[in-house]
Every structure is written in C-alpha cells, then in structure tokens.
Amino acid sequence: TQAVQHPQWLRVTVTDLESGKRRVNVRMPAALISTGTKMGAHFSTNIENINPEQLREFVRSGKFGKIVDVIDEEGREHVEVFLE
C-alpha cells in the first residue's frame, strides 16, 4: 500500500477587487490551520466563516489545491485558501 501524501502548507490570499492587488498572501504549515484562519479573519471578514475542523479534514484526506474561493462583493475582496 502507498502512503497518502498530505499537504504541508496552508496559503491564504486576499485580493482587493478594485485594484487587483493582493492585500494578504500568507503561507504557513498546515498544522497551524486554526492560527491561519484567525490571521486571515483579521484581514477579511469572509474568512471568519471557514471552519478550521473542516480544513483539518481536507489536510487529513490528502486534498491539494484551492479549497476556498469566495468573492465578498460588499468588502470588495477575493479570498482564496489553498493546500500545498
């Protein structure tokens, strides 16, 4: 049997929809998911609704790539979360 590869990194990006500039680009060990979502929530209210336990489940499952893609029209932000 082959061992399941698990993501090592969690990346949170927040892009300003007006300017197209990235306001947040944070990459941290996937083991710090709770910290990462709290840090992202400091910059974007939309990320507050992301469940850290659900993110941990994605890591355990071996999922890679974009797992959250939210456009906040009111805040004019594009929030993305990746597992790498």
Secondary structure by P-SEA (a helix, b strand, c coil): cbbbbbbcbbbbbbbccccccccbbbbccccaaaaaaaaaaaaccccccccaaaaaaaaaaccccccbbbbcccccbbbbbbcc
